Amino acid sequence: MNKILNILRLMRIEQWTKNGFVFLPLFFDRHFFEWQYWQPSLIAFFAFSFAASGIYCFNDIYDVEADRQHPKKCKRPIASGAISIAEGYIITTLCWLLSAGLILTDYFALGNHTLLWAIIAFYVIMNLAYSTKLKQIPILDVFIIAIGFVLRVFAGGVNAHIYISSWIVLMTFLLALFLAFAKRRDDVVEWEATGTSRRKGINKYNTAFMNQAMTIVATLTMVCYIMYTISDSVIERIGNQYLYITSIFVLAGIIRYLQIAIVDVKSGSPTKILLKDRFIQLCIAGWLIVFAIILYI
């Protein structure tokens, strides 16, 4: 039983919540209650999830020595010795084989084209480069994280044959970039407090820069979202002029996240914040409910 739990920890199943971005085209294009769109979207979700888990496994193998020196990361399955490096490679391979198997099922059972292959293959290659080298390059490291979320949106839209608007792409990129800067800020705080860091290139950042970067990207995200809600083309397509009401929840959620990052200094894991912070959960729930009413009722 412990072995299974350690395998799930290595795969970071809780991080699969990030892959929920696959369903954004489904929601925004009013197909949320249509099974024929859910089937390819679910395949894209699980294919992306297993591919991402393979990356997490590889990253833990590659960083095992550094993780063993880290006060928190030393508890990871491979760093702690709960799972051997050889077993880690096997799990990595199995994750990628499962992802490939789902894409093959998608191709032969649903007759979808091979674009999902290309998107996920690019995601894997990009993140392998990120794990081994690119995460050490300031600015580029956070941009790669943000691009990963955009690829999730494309995977969901392309596989379900749903139109992906430039608004969704832009807002996804900006929101992911904001969260990436917030996550990196925790590394900067640790480096400034202790004078040491396990991440190369972190000395090219400081808290003043990170605070400004987060503020700029948060502002752009909010402005972009408001422009989306009052866009004539969006209002015409949705048939409702009250979409701007949802801006309240977006603004509240972003400000709360800034508070967590800057005041509480606890923005290291966006997934954990999403799963634990009640205020942000209420903001997301409120946004979903109001947006769904406007879209579907």
N, C-alpha and C positions, 0 to 999 in steps of 0.2 A: 504493500500500500504506500509506504514511504517513497519507494522508487517511482511509482506512478506520479505522486505529488511533486517529486523533484523534477520529473520530466516535464510536467505541466508548468512548473516554475521556470524551467529552462526555456520553454517555448513562449513564456510570458503571455499566457492566454488572456490575462486582464487587459493587455495592450490591443486585443482584437477590437475593443471599442473604437479605436481610431479608424478602423476599416468601415465603420458606419457611414463614412463619407461616400462610400460606394452607392448608398441609397439616396443621396441628395437629388440626383436627376429624377429619380422615381417620384420623390415627394414634390419637387418644384414643378414638375410637368403634369401633375394631377393624375398619376397612374398608381397611386399608393394602394388602392383597393382592387387592382386588376392582376389576377394570378399570372397571366401570360407575361407580364413584365417582372413579376417577383422571381420567377424561376431562373431566368438568366442573371438577374441581379444577385440572387443567393449564391449561384455558382461563382460569380465574380468575387463576391465577398469571401467565400471560403478559400478560393484559389489564391486571393491576395493575402489572406490571413496565414495560410500555411507557408507561402513564400516569405512573408515577413518573419514568421517564427524561425524559419531556416536562417535568416539573416541574424536574428537575435542569438541563436545557437552559435553561429560562426563567430559573431562578435565576442561572445563570452570565451570561446576557445582562443581567439587571437589575443584578447586582453587578459588572459588568465593570470599572468604574473603581476600585472599592475593591479588587478582586482584583489589579489591576495594581500596587497599592501594597503588597501582602502578600508576604512572603518566599517562601511556598510556593504560595499560590493563583495567583500570577502565572504559573505554569507550566501552568495550565489552558488547554485549547485556544482558547477565545475570548479570554481575557485575554492570552495569548501571541501572538495573531494567526494561529495555525495554522488556525483556522476563523473566518470573518467573522461579524459579527452577523446579516447577512442570511441566511447559510447556517444560522446557529443557529436562526433563526425557522422556516426550512424544516424542519429536523430536529425541532424541537419539534412542529410541526404534523403531521409524518409519524408521530411516536410516538403522538400522540393519535388519529390516524386509524387506526393499526394496533390500538390498544386498542379503539376503537369497532367496528372490523371483527370483532375476536374476540368481542366481546359480541353482535354481530348474528349471528355464526355460532352462538354458544351458544343464542341465542333461536330461530333458525329450524331449526338442525340437531338440537338436543337438546330443544327445546321448553321450555326453562327460562323462568321468569318474569323480570320486569325489575328485580328487586331489585339484581342486580349492577350495572346501570346506575346506580341511585341511590347505591349505596355508593361506586363509583369516582368518580362525578360529585361527590359530597360531598367525597371525599378530594382531588380536584383543586382544587376551589374553596377548601377549607380551606388547602391548601398554597400556593395563589396569594396568599391573604390573609397567610399566614405569611411568604412570601418578600418581600412588599412592605411589610408593616407589623408583623404580630403577633410576629415574632421579636425585635422590639425591646422587647417587654413582658416583664419578668422574671416568672418562675413560669409564666405562660401559655405561654411559648415551649416549655418542656420538656413541659408537659401536652399540647400539640398534637402533639408528636412521639410521645408515648405513645399518644394516641388513634389516630394513624395505624396503629400496630401492631394495635390492637384491630379496626380496620376491615379489616385483612388477614385476621384470623381469621374475622370475619363473612362476608367475601367467599367464603372457602373453604367454610365451613359452609353458607351459604345456597345457593350454587350447586350443591353436591353433595347438598342436602337432608339434611344431617346435623345432629343436635341439638347445639347449642352450650351447654355448661353454664356456669353463673355462675362456677364455679371457674376454667375456662380463661380467661374474659374478665378476671377479677380478677388472675390470675397474669400474664397477658400484659401488662396495663396496668402492674402494679407493676414487672415486670422491665424493660419498656421505659422507664419513668420513671427507674429506677435508672441505666440506660445513658445516658439523656439528661442526667441530672445529671452523670454522669462525663465525658461529652463536653463539656458546658458548663464544667466545672471547668478544663479545659485553657485555655479562653479567659480565664478569671479569672486563672489563673497567669500567662499572657502579659501581661495588663493590669497586674497587680501588679508584674511584673518590669520592664516597659518604661514604664509610665505612659500607654501609648497602646493603643487598641483600635479595630478596624474594625467592631465590633458595638455599636450603640447600646444603652444600658440595662445594659451589663455592669458598670457602676460600682455597681449595686444589689446585686451579689453580692460575696462575698469568700471566701477559701479556708476559713475557719472555718465559715461558713454552709454551703458546699458539702459539706464533710466531714460535718457533722451531718446534712444533708439526705440524702446518700448512705447514711449509717449507718442512719438511720430507715427509709428505703425498703427497704434491703437486709434489715433485720430484719423488716419487714412482709412482704416477699416470702417469706422463709424460713418465718415462722410460718404464712402462708397456705398454703404448699406442704405443710407438715407436717400442717396441719388437713385439707387435701385428701386426703392419703394415709391418714389414720386416720378419715375420715368414714364413718359407717355406710352411708350411701346409696351411696358410691363403692365400698366393699368389697363390698356386696351386688351392685352392677351388674357389677363386674369379676370377682367370685367368687374373690378372693385377698386375704388379710389382710397380705401381706408387701410391700405397695407402699411402706411407710415406708423400706425399705432404700435406695430411690433418693434419699432425702434427703441421703445422704452426698455424692453427686456434685454435687447442687445447692449444698449448703453450701460444698464445696471450690471450686467454680467461682466463686461469689459472692465468697468471701474472696480468691481469686486476683485477681479483677478489681479489688477494693478495693486490693490491693497494687500492681497496675499503675497505678491512678489516683493513689493518694496517695504511694507511695514512688517509683515510676519516672516518674510524671507523663507517661504515654504513653497516655492514654485518649481521645485526640481522635477516633479512628476505631474504633468497635466492630467494624466489618467487617474491618479490617486485623488487629485483635487476634484475631478469630475465625480468620482465615486463617493467622496466623503463630504464635500462642502454643500450644506443644505441651501445656502443662499443661491449659489450658482445652479444647483439642481432646480430650484424654484424658477429661476430666470429661464432656463432651458424649457422647463415644462410649460411655463406661461407663454413663451414664444411659440412653442409647438401647437398649443391649444388654439391660440388666437390666429396663428397663420393657417392652421388647418380649417378653422371656421371660415376664414376669408376665402381660402382656396376651394373648399369642398361643400360649404353650406351657403 
